Structures are given as structure tokens and as C-alpha cells.
Amino acid sequence: MSFEFLRDGRVWLEYPANNFYLLHTLKDINFSQTFKQEDFNKKTLHNPNQFFKRSSITEANPANFSFSIYMLDETSLNQHKLLDLLLNYSVNPTYTLDTFNLYFVYENYSPQVYYKMENCVLTSGSFNIPRNGLMTVQLSGEGTKLTRNSAPWTITPHSGYTSYPTYAVSKVFNVYIGGTTPIYKLDNLIGTSFEVQNSISWTANSTIQNSLQVTNETNTIFPSSFTLEDRSFAGNIRQYIDETNPQSKNNLMTWAEGITVQLEAGLAENNLQLEVLFENNASFTNRGSFGEVFTQSYDFRLISNPLISNIFNY
């Protein structure tokens, strides 16, 4: 017997076509696809004992995936291609998101095995920035079709790939928050996290004619196109309450709109791996947590509509 184990899997990104990137991922890899099944009653006055319903399977649900990547200190930005796809609009057509292919490859098998997910789109990216720790991004999204293939995987990673990268660590971690004046630098930080969400809607593409032609999984109707409906960019900053620092107490149990939130994290002040600046276009609500050590949390969000590439550097 030869089982397939998650620990042997590697994730590859194809974007654009015929450009392949081997990703540095954590081991929280999940992917799947299901089929839609509609039920029909068979019970009639003449057949009152037909208790079990009939099923009709003609369509597939969107495939879904999730995994986490490490943020890296790199010049090639191969690892961060997925972040570009999460944050930036497509050039043509505009006001939508670019799609890409993912490959979940198991190379240590004979024959080799890989799963391909086509026309993927990222629906969320959760950034975790601990204090003096590894910076990671949990990504999730959907695709049109998942297939399993048994064939040699002979793809070479895109130039710039390194097996032993320098991981982004938040040794420097600065957070600034406030109105037009003053802007406070928060101290006694615990950590921060924030999430970009893309709300998409898949376009129905089933008709009576093509439904009647479905006979098995090979000619099942798969999703084909989507619409980007809205987006959100929100996060959370956690801080210890310092009794001796007025700044640490002034915002406790308050809220504000049209304020600035700025985040910086990286290996050094001159080597930052992440910078976010909501300049007078954020809101926050503040809440306390009163346990053994009193802490507070700023829940912030973007309330304007800038290009994310103008406010987010990585």
C-alpha cells in the first residue's frame, strides 16, 4: 500500500500561464471540491411506499483551498506573488481579480501524484504579526475544477527560488494610531493581525440543455466565472494597559473615525518586510479585556477606497 500523506505535499503556483512558483508553506494545507445533489420525491398516490428520494447530479460546487505561507525577506518576491493576487485588481478586465492555477504535488511516490485546481481566486488573507516572531499569512480561496493526475512532475521553479530563505521576523514592530494630531506610537504591544477579504459571487452557468447532456463526472457543469462584489480590510491591535502612561489609557473604551493607523514590522528599522498606512481613512473601536493582566484591543478597519498597493508595502 502507498498512502498519500499531507507532510509530503508541496504547493506550486502557476501565474501567469507557464510560470511556476514553489511556495514556502506551513503544513495546514486543505483543498477539496464537492458536487451539487438535488432531491426529487418519487412518492405518489399510486406508489405510496417510495420513501427514498431520487437524486440528480449535474453541477459541481466551486473548489476551495486554504493554507498559510511564510512572509520572506526576498528581492525576487516569488513567495509574495499570492499577496499581489489577493490585493490588486486585474488590469484587463478592471475591477475584478486575476485567476491562477494551484498544484498540490506529491513527488515521493511512484507514480508521482499531483492535484490541480484551475482558475483559482483568493477570497481572504489573514496576516499574523506577533511580537518578535515569524510573520505568516493564512490564505483561502476558491477555484473552478479540481483534478487528480498521476504523472511525473518535471517543472522547475521560477528563477529566484531559494530552498533556504530568510524568513520575515517582526524584530521591529511599530504601531501608530491617532487623529490628524497627535499620532501616538503604541508601546507594550502584544501583537496584531489583519485580514483582507474579497467577496465574490460565482455566475450561474447551468441551462436545461447542458444539464440534460451530463452523464458522469467528465461532463459535469463546473463553475466558470465570478463577480467581485465588495472588499474589506480590517484588523486588531492588542496592547497591555500601562497605568503610568496616559497614552495607554486615553483611548480605552472609546471609538474614532477618519483616523490614521500605521503598522511597521520587519528584521530592522532599515529592513521592514511589511508597512501598512491608513492615513486619515480608518476607524477604530476600543475594548478592554480585564483578566489577570489588563489589556486593550483596537479593532480597526479601512473606510475609504484607495488602491491597496498605495497603502500596503511588503
C-alpha positions as CSV (number, residue, x, y, z in Angstrom):
1,M,0.0,0.0,0.0
2,S,1.1,3.6,-0.7
3,F,-0.9,6.2,1.1
4,E,-0.7,9.9,0.4
5,F,0.4,12.0,3.3
6,L,0.0,15.7,3.9
7,R,3.5,16.1,5.1
8,D,4.8,15.0,1.7
9,G,2.8,17.7,-0.2
10,R,4.2,20.8,-1.8
11,V,2.2,23.7,-3.2
12,W,3.0,25.3,-6.6
13,L,1.5,28.4,-8.1
14,E,1.1,28.9,-11.8
15,Y,0.8,32.6,-12.7
16,P,0.7,33.7,-15.4
17,A,0.5,30.7,-17.7
18,N,3.6,28.5,-17.7
19,N,5.3,30.5,-14.9
20,F,5.6,28.2,-11.8
21,Y,6.5,29.2,-8.3
22,L,7.2,26.7,-5.5
23,L,5.8,28.2,-2.2
24,H,7.1,28.0,1.3
25,T,4.0,26.9,3.2
26,L,3.1,25.7,6.6
27,K,1.5,22.3,6.9
28,D,-2.1,23.5,7.3
29,I,-2.9,22.6,3.6
30,N,-6.5,21.9,2.8
31,F,-8.3,21.5,-0.6
32,S,-11.5,19.9,-1.8
33,Q,-14.4,20.0,-4.2
34,T,-18.0,18.7,-3.9
35,F,-20.9,18.1,-6.3
36,K,-24.4,19.5,-6.0
37,Q,-27.1,16.9,-5.4
38,E,-30.8,17.8,-5.8
39,D,-33.5,15.6,-4.4
40,F,-36.8,14.7,-6.1
41,N,-39.8,13.0,-4.5
42,K,-40.8,9.6,-6.0
43,K,-43.7,9.1,-3.6
44,T,-47.1,9.3,-5.3
45,L,-50.7,8.2,-4.7
46,H,-50.0,5.1,-6.8
47,N,-46.6,4.5,-5.2
48,P,-47.0,5.4,-1.5
49,N,-44.1,3.2,-0.5
50,Q,-41.4,5.2,-2.4
51,F,-39.9,6.7,0.7
52,F,-36.4,7.3,-0.7
53,K,-35.9,10.3,-2.9
54,R,-34.3,10.3,-6.3
55,S,-31.2,12.4,-6.8
56,S,-29.9,14.4,-9.8
57,I,-26.2,15.4,-10.0
58,T,-25.3,17.7,-12.9
59,E,-23.2,20.5,-11.3
60,A,-20.1,21.0,-9.2
61,N,-19.7,23.5,-6.4
62,P,-16.6,25.7,-6.5
63,A,-13.4,24.0,-5.3
64,N,-11.9,25.5,-2.2
65,F,-8.4,25.7,-0.7
66,S,-6.6,27.1,2.3
67,F,-3.0,27.2,3.5
68,S,-0.6,29.5,5.2
69,I,2.7,30.9,3.8
70,Y,5.7,32.5,5.5
71,M,6.5,36.1,4.7
72,L,10.1,36.3,3.5
73,D,12.8,38.8,3.2
74,E,13.4,38.4,-0.5
75,T,14.2,40.6,-3.6
76,S,12.6,38.3,-6.2
77,L,9.2,38.4,-4.5
78,N,8.4,34.9,-5.8
79,Q,6.8,34.0,-2.5
80,H,4.7,37.1,-2.4
81,K,3.0,36.6,-5.8
82,L,0.0,35.3,-4.0
83,L,-0.2,38.6,-2.0
84,D,-0.3,40.5,-5.3
85,L,-3.2,38.3,-6.4
86,L,-5.0,38.9,-3.1
87,L,-4.6,42.7,-3.0
88,N,-4.5,44.0,-6.6
89,Y,-7.1,44.4,-9.2
90,S,-6.8,42.7,-12.6
91,V,-5.6,45.0,-15.4
92,N,-8.0,43.6,-18.0
93,P,-10.8,43.4,-17.2
94,T,-10.7,46.0,-14.4
95,Y,-12.4,45.9,-11.0
96,T,-12.0,42.1,-10.7
97,L,-9.3,39.7,-9.5
98,D,-6.8,37.8,-11.5
99,T,-7.1,34.0,-11.5
100,F,-4.3,31.4,-11.3
101,N,-3.7,27.6,-11.0
102,L,-2.6,25.8,-8.0
103,Y,-0.8,22.4,-7.9
104,F,-0.6,20.2,-4.8
105,V,2.3,17.9,-5.6
106,Y,3.4,14.6,-4.0
107,E,6.8,13.9,-5.5
108,N,7.9,10.9,-3.4
109,Y,5.5,8.4,-5.0
110,S,5.8,6.0,-7.8
111,P,4.0,7.1,-10.0
112,Q,4.1,10.7,-8.8
113,V,0.8,12.3,-8.0
114,Y,-0.4,15.9,-8.2
115,Y,-3.8,17.6,-7.8
116,K,-4.5,20.6,-10.0
117,M,-7.0,23.3,-9.1
118,E,-7.9,25.6,-12.0
119,N,-8.9,29.3,-12.2
120,C,-8.4,30.0,-8.5
121,V,-9.2,33.3,-6.9
122,L,-8.3,34.4,-3.4
123,T,-11.1,35.3,-1.1
124,S,-9.3,36.1,2.1
125,G,-5.8,36.7,3.5
126,S,-5.2,36.8,7.3
127,F,-1.9,38.4,8.3
128,N,-0.5,37.4,11.7
129,I,2.2,39.7,13.1
130,P,3.4,38.5,16.5
131,R,5.8,40.4,18.7
132,N,9.3,39.2,17.7
133,G,8.0,36.2,15.8
134,L,7.6,34.7,12.3
135,M,5.2,36.7,10.1
136,T,2.7,34.5,8.3
137,V,-0.4,34.8,6.1
138,Q,-3.3,32.4,6.1
139,L,-4.8,32.3,2.6
140,S,-8.1,30.8,1.4
141,G,-9.9,30.9,-1.9
142,E,-11.9,29.1,-4.5
143,G,-11.4,27.6,-7.9
144,T,-13.4,26.1,-10.8
145,K,-12.2,22.5,-11.0
146,L,-10.0,20.0,-9.0
147,T,-8.4,17.0,-10.8
148,R,-6.0,14.3,-9.7
149,N,-3.2,13.4,-12.0
150,S,-0.6,10.6,-12.0
151,A,2.4,11.7,-14.0
152,P,6.0,12.8,-13.4
153,W,6.3,16.4,-12.1
154,T,9.1,17.8,-14.1
155,I,8.5,21.5,-13.5
156,T,11.5,23.7,-12.4
157,P,10.7,26.6,-10.0
158,H,10.8,30.1,-11.4
159,S,14.2,31.8,-11.2
160,G,14.8,33.4,-7.8
161,Y,13.6,30.5,-5.8
162,T,15.7,29.6,-2.8
163,S,15.3,26.5,-0.6
164,Y,16.6,28.3,2.5
165,P,15.1,31.8,2.5
166,T,15.4,34.4,5.2
167,Y,12.1,34.5,7.0
168,A,10.4,37.8,7.9
169,V,10.5,38.2,11.7
170,S,8.9,41.1,13.5
171,K,12.0,42.1,15.5
172,V,11.0,45.7,14.8
173,F,7.3,46.2,15.4
174,N,5.9,49.7,15.4
175,V,2.2,50.8,15.6
176,Y,0.9,54.3,15.3
177,I,-2.7,55.4,15.8
178,G,-4.5,58.7,16.2
179,G,-6.3,61.6,14.5
180,T,-4.8,64.4,12.5
181,T,-2.9,65.4,15.6
182,P,-1.4,63.9,17.6
183,I,-0.3,60.5,16.2
184,Y,0.6,58.1,19.1
185,K,3.2,55.3,18.9
186,L,1.7,52.5,20.9
187,D,4.0,50.7,23.4
188,N,3.6,47.4,25.3
189,L,2.3,45.7,22.2
190,I,1.2,42.1,22.3
191,G,0.7,41.6,18.6
192,T,-1.6,42.5,15.7
193,S,-3.5,40.7,12.9
194,F,-5.5,42.0,10.0
195,E,-7.4,40.5,7.1
196,V,-8.2,41.3,3.5
197,Q,-11.5,39.8,2.3
198,N,-12.7,39.6,-1.3
199,S,-16.4,38.8,-1.5
200,I,-17.1,37.0,-4.8
201,S,-20.2,35.6,-6.4
202,W,-20.0,32.7,-8.9
203,T,-22.1,33.2,-12.0
204,A,-24.7,30.5,-12.6
205,N,-23.9,28.8,-15.9
206,S,-26.4,25.8,-15.9
207,T,-29.1,25.5,-18.5
208,I,-31.7,22.8,-19.2
209,Q,-29.9,21.9,-22.4
210,N,-26.5,21.3,-20.9
211,S,-27.9,19.7,-17.8
212,L,-29.5,17.0,-20.0
213,Q,-26.2,16.2,-21.5
214,V,-24.5,15.4,-18.2
215,T,-23.8,11.7,-17.8
216,N,-20.9,11.4,-15.4
217,E,-18.1,13.5,-13.8
218,T,-16.3,14.1,-17.1
219,N,-19.0,16.3,-18.5
220,T,-20.3,17.8,-15.2
221,I,-21.1,21.5,-15.3
222,F,-18.3,23.3,-13.4
223,P,-18.3,27.0,-12.3
224,S,-16.6,29.3,-14.9
225,S,-16.8,33.0,-13.9
226,F,-17.3,35.2,-10.9
227,T,-18.0,38.8,-9.9
228,L,-16.1,40.7,-7.2
229,E,-18.9,42.3,-5.1
230,D,-17.1,44.0,-2.3
231,R,-13.9,44.1,-0.2
232,S,-12.9,44.7,3.4
233,F,-9.6,45.4,5.1
234,A,-9.8,45.2,8.9
235,G,-7.6,44.2,11.8
236,N,-6.9,44.1,15.5
237,I,-4.1,45.6,17.7
238,R,-3.5,44.2,21.2
239,Q,-1.8,46.2,23.9
240,Y,-1.1,45.9,27.6
241,I,-2.6,48.8,29.7
242,D,0.2,50.8,31.4
243,E,-1.1,52.7,34.4
244,T,1.8,55.2,34.2
245,N,1.4,56.0,30.6
246,P,-1.5,58.4,29.7
247,Q,-1.4,57.4,26.1
248,S,-2.1,53.8,27.1
249,K,-5.3,54.8,28.9
250,N,-6.7,57.7,26.8
251,N,-8.3,55.5,24.1
252,L,-9.7,52.8,26.4
253,M,-13.4,52.2,25.7
254,T,-13.6,54.8,23.0
255,W,-14.0,55.0,19.2
256,A,-13.0,57.2,16.4
257,E,-13.4,57.7,12.6
258,G,-11.2,59.3,10.0
259,I,-8.1,58.5,11.9
260,T,-4.6,57.2,10.9
261,V,-3.4,53.6,11.6
262,Q,0.2,52.8,10.6
263,L,1.8,49.4,11.0
264,E,5.5,48.5,10.5
265,A,7.2,45.2,11.0
266,G,10.5,43.5,9.9
267,L,14.0,42.5,10.7
268,A,15.3,46.0,11.4
269,E,14.2,49.7,11.0
270,N,16.0,49.8,7.6
271,N,14.8,46.3,6.6
272,L,11.0,46.3,7.0
273,Q,9.0,43.4,5.5
274,L,5.6,44.9,6.0
275,E,4.2,48.5,6.0
276,V,0.5,49.5,6.2
277,L,-0.6,53.1,6.3
278,F,-4.3,54.1,6.6
279,E,-3.8,57.9,6.5
280,N,-6.9,59.6,7.9
281,N,-9.0,56.8,6.3
282,A,-9.6,54.3,9.1
283,S,-11.9,53.9,12.1
284,F,-11.4,52.0,15.3
285,T,-13.4,50.8,18.3
286,N,-11.5,50.1,21.6
287,R,-12.4,47.4,24.1
288,G,-10.8,46.3,27.3
289,S,-10.0,42.8,28.5
290,F,-9.8,42.6,32.3
291,G,-8.1,39.4,33.3
292,E,-5.0,38.8,35.4
293,V,-3.3,41.4,33.3
294,F,-5.4,44.2,31.9
295,T,-5.2,44.6,28.1
296,Q,-7.0,46.5,25.4
297,S,-7.7,45.9,21.7
298,Y,-8.1,48.3,18.9
299,D,-10.4,46.9,16.2
300,F,-9.7,49.0,13.1
301,R,-10.9,49.0,9.5
302,L,-10.4,50.8,6.2
303,I,-13.3,53.1,5.5
304,S,-12.2,54.7,2.2
305,N,-11.5,53.2,-1.2
306,P,-7.8,53.7,-2.1
307,L,-5.7,51.3,-4.2
308,I,-4.4,48.8,-1.7
309,S,-1.0,48.9,-3.4
310,N,-0.7,52.6,-2.4
311,I,-1.2,51.8,1.3
312,F,0.4,48.3,1.7
313,N,4.0,47.5,1.1
314,Y,5.6,44.0,1.6
